[in-house]
Amino acid sequence: MIRVLLADDQELVREGFATILDLQPDIEVVASVADGVDAVTVARDLAPDVVLMDVRMPAMDGIEATRRLLRSGAADAPRVLVLTMFDLDEYVFAALRAGASGFLLKDTPRAGLIAAVRAVASGETLLSPSVTRRLVEQFAERLPAGSSDSEWLKLSPRELDVARLMARGLSNAEIAAELVLSGATVKTHVAHVLTKTGMRDRVQVVVRAYETGLVGPGDTGSSGGRTH
């Protein structure tokens, strides 16, 4: 059973989403809250699998609530889907930096909402790395200068090659073609990148790569410094 927490300051939105999700045999809405403070408190108490998090809420906004829920990096932390009205705005960018697994537009059809909850609960991201890269580049000037790149030092040269290409938004098949590797080998390298850096998914790799300067806006070159 996928346990879901709804966090939105609009009662009609919460009720509508709850009605849709509770009709599914594998999904249960365990709580519904109207602000970020309650979202953090209730999520810690009930340990839901997925939090549908609105951005603009009183007391504490959804970005800060997401940051507080996920900053420990615990494996059992909930997956957060941020609710927004726009698909390319600064709120989505901030949510991804805070650790969200993706975003949902508030006018997402019923089937899309259900599929999104199931996908995120299974460990997938609801935002392609290529879209993430486009978002990051759009707001790249807001990234902190000189952010620590210590996580990349844990990688082998080949894993670093793969991380750079992941950050460029390439799929496993595209990485395999770029580095002349088998798909299975790339899959293994991707898993090592995530495990060694402690990042939860490819979206986080994109964001951190730009934050630390592993890749930069407009960087379309291959991995650079690769070893064979």
C-alpha positions as CSV (number, residue, x, y, z in Angstrom):
1,M,0.0,0.0,0.0
2,I,1.3,3.4,-1.0
3,R,0.8,5.9,1.9
4,V,0.3,9.5,0.8
5,L,0.3,12.8,2.6
6,L,-1.4,15.8,1.0
7,A,-0.1,19.3,1.8
8,D,-2.0,22.2,0.2
9,D,-3.6,25.3,1.6
10,Q,-6.7,24.9,-0.6
11,E,-9.2,22.6,0.9
12,L,-10.9,21.8,-2.4
13,V,-7.6,20.7,-3.9
14,R,-6.8,18.4,-1.0
15,E,-10.3,16.9,-1.1
16,G,-10.2,16.4,-4.8
17,F,-6.9,14.7,-4.7
18,A,-7.9,12.5,-1.7
19,T,-11.0,11.4,-3.5
20,I,-9.1,10.3,-6.6
21,L,-6.3,8.6,-4.7
22,D,-8.4,6.8,-2.1
23,L,-10.4,5.1,-4.8
24,Q,-7.2,3.2,-5.9
25,P,-6.7,-0.2,-4.2
26,D,-3.0,0.3,-3.7
27,I,-3.0,3.9,-2.5
28,E,-4.1,5.3,0.9
29,V,-4.2,9.0,1.9
30,V,-3.1,8.9,5.5
31,A,-3.4,12.6,6.2
32,S,-4.2,16.0,4.7
33,V,-2.6,19.3,6.0
34,A,-2.9,23.0,5.0
35,D,0.6,24.3,5.7
36,G,4.3,23.4,5.6
37,V,4.8,23.2,9.3
38,D,2.1,20.6,9.7
39,A,3.4,18.8,6.6
40,V,6.8,18.3,8.2
41,T,5.4,17.3,11.6
42,V,2.8,14.9,10.3
43,A,5.2,13.4,7.8
44,R,7.7,12.6,10.5
45,D,4.9,11.1,12.7
46,L,3.2,9.0,10.0
47,A,6.1,8.2,7.7
48,P,4.2,8.4,4.4
49,D,5.8,7.0,1.2
50,V,4.9,10.1,-0.9
51,V,4.1,13.7,0.0
52,L,2.2,15.8,-2.5
53,M,3.5,19.2,-1.5
54,D,2.1,22.6,-2.6
55,V,4.6,25.4,-3.0
56,R,2.7,28.4,-1.6
57,M,1.4,27.7,1.8
58,P,1.2,29.7,5.1
59,A,3.5,29.3,8.0
60,M,6.1,27.5,5.9
61,D,6.2,27.1,2.2
62,G,6.5,23.8,0.4
63,I,10.1,24.4,-0.6
64,E,11.3,24.8,3.0
65,A,9.1,21.9,4.1
66,T,10.7,19.7,1.4
67,R,14.2,20.8,2.5
68,R,13.5,19.9,6.1
69,L,12.0,16.5,5.3
70,L,14.8,15.4,3.0
71,R,18.0,17.1,4.4
72,S,18.9,14.1,6.5
73,G,19.3,12.0,3.4
74,A,17.7,9.1,5.2
75,A,16.8,6.1,3.0
76,D,13.3,6.0,4.5
77,A,12.5,9.7,3.9
78,P,9.4,10.2,1.9
79,R,9.5,11.0,-1.8
80,V,8.2,14.5,-2.5
81,L,6.2,15.6,-5.5
82,V,5.8,19.4,-5.6
83,L,2.5,20.8,-6.9
84,T,2.8,23.9,-9.1
85,M,0.8,25.9,-11.6
86,F,3.8,26.3,-14.0
87,D,6.2,23.7,-15.3
88,L,9.3,26.0,-15.7
89,D,9.5,28.5,-12.8
90,E,11.8,29.3,-9.9
91,Y,9.7,27.2,-7.5
92,V,10.3,24.0,-9.5
93,F,14.0,24.8,-9.6
94,A,14.0,25.4,-5.8
95,A,12.1,22.2,-5.2
96,L,14.6,20.2,-7.1
97,R,17.5,21.7,-5.2
98,A,15.6,20.8,-2.0
99,G,15.5,17.2,-3.0
100,A,12.0,16.8,-4.6
101,S,11.6,13.8,-6.9
102,G,9.7,15.9,-9.5
103,F,6.7,18.1,-9.8
104,L,3.0,17.9,-10.8
105,L,1.0,20.6,-12.5
106,K,-2.2,21.2,-10.6
107,D,-4.3,20.6,-13.7
108,T,-2.8,17.1,-14.2
109,P,-5.5,14.7,-15.3
110,R,-6.7,12.0,-12.9
111,A,-4.8,9.2,-14.5
112,G,-1.6,11.3,-14.5
113,L,-1.9,12.0,-10.8
114,I,-2.3,8.3,-10.0
115,A,0.5,7.3,-12.3
116,A,2.8,9.9,-10.7
117,V,2.2,8.7,-7.2
118,R,2.9,5.1,-8.2
119,A,6.0,6.0,-10.1
120,V,7.5,8.1,-7.4
121,A,6.7,5.6,-4.7
122,S,8.6,2.9,-6.7
123,G,11.7,5.1,-6.7
124,E,11.4,6.8,-10.1
125,T,11.7,10.5,-10.7
126,L,8.9,12.4,-12.4
127,L,11.1,14.8,-14.2
128,S,13.5,13.8,-17.0
129,P,17.2,14.8,-16.5
130,S,17.0,16.8,-19.7
131,V,14.2,18.9,-18.4
132,T,16.0,19.3,-15.1
133,R,19.1,20.5,-17.0
134,R,17.0,23.1,-18.8
135,L,15.6,24.3,-15.5
136,V,19.0,24.5,-13.8
137,E,20.5,26.4,-16.7
138,Q,17.6,28.8,-16.7
139,F,18.4,29.7,-13.1
140,A,22.1,28.9,-13.0
141,E,23.1,32.4,-11.9
142,R,21.4,31.7,-8.6
143,L,23.6,28.7,-7.8
144,P,26.1,29.2,-5.0
145,A,29.7,29.8,-6.0
146,G,32.3,27.4,-4.8
147,S,30.0,24.7,-3.5
148,S,31.8,21.7,-2.2
149,D,32.5,19.0,-4.8
150,S,33.7,16.3,-2.3
151,E,31.1,13.8,-3.4
152,W,32.7,13.6,-6.9
153,L,36.1,12.7,-5.3
154,K,34.5,9.3,-4.3
155,L,34.1,8.3,-7.9
156,S,36.5,6.4,-10.2
157,P,37.5,8.2,-13.5
158,R,34.9,6.2,-15.5
159,E,32.2,6.9,-12.9
160,L,33.0,10.6,-13.1
161,D,32.6,10.4,-16.9
162,V,29.2,8.8,-16.4
163,A,28.2,11.4,-13.8
164,R,29.0,14.2,-16.3
165,L,26.9,12.7,-19.0
166,M,24.1,12.0,-16.5
167,A,24.3,15.7,-15.7
168,R,23.9,16.6,-19.3
169,G,20.6,14.7,-19.3
170,L,21.7,11.7,-21.3
171,S,19.9,8.4,-21.0
172,N,21.8,5.2,-20.2
173,A,21.6,4.2,-23.9
174,E,23.1,7.6,-24.9
175,I,25.8,7.3,-22.3
176,A,26.7,3.8,-23.6
177,A,27.0,5.2,-27.1
178,E,29.1,8.2,-26.0
179,L,31.5,6.1,-24.0
180,V,31.4,2.9,-26.1
181,L,30.2,0.8,-23.2
182,S,27.5,-1.8,-22.9
183,G,24.1,-0.9,-21.5
184,A,24.6,-3.2,-18.5
185,T,28.0,-1.6,-17.7
186,V,26.5,1.9,-17.8
187,K,23.6,0.8,-15.5
188,T,26.2,-0.5,-13.0
189,H,28.2,2.8,-13.2
190,V,25.0,4.8,-12.7
191,A,24.1,2.8,-9.6
192,H,27.7,3.4,-8.3
193,V,27.4,7.1,-8.9
194,L,24.2,7.3,-6.9
195,T,25.4,5.1,-4.1
196,K,28.8,6.6,-3.6
197,T,27.6,10.2,-3.8
198,G,24.5,9.5,-1.6
199,M,22.2,11.1,-4.2
200,R,18.7,9.7,-4.5
201,D,18.2,9.9,-8.3
202,R,19.4,11.3,-11.6
203,V,17.7,14.6,-11.0
204,Q,19.9,15.3,-7.9
205,V,23.0,14.5,-10.0
206,V,22.0,17.2,-12.5
207,V,21.5,19.8,-9.8
208,R,24.6,19.0,-7.8
209,A,26.7,18.8,-11.0
210,Y,25.8,22.4,-11.8
211,E,26.1,23.6,-8.2
212,T,29.6,22.2,-7.9
213,G,30.8,23.2,-11.4
214,L,31.2,19.6,-12.6
215,V,29.3,20.8,-15.7
216,G,28.3,24.3,-16.6
217,P,25.6,26.1,-18.6
218,G,25.9,25.4,-22.3
219,D,28.3,22.5,-21.7
220,T,27.6,20.1,-24.5
221,G,31.0,18.6,-24.8
222,S,31.7,15.0,-23.8
223,S,32.9,13.9,-20.4
224,G,36.4,15.4,-20.7
225,G,39.4,13.9,-19.0
226,R,38.0,10.5,-19.7
227,T,40.3,7.5,-19.3
228,H,40.1,4.3,-21.5
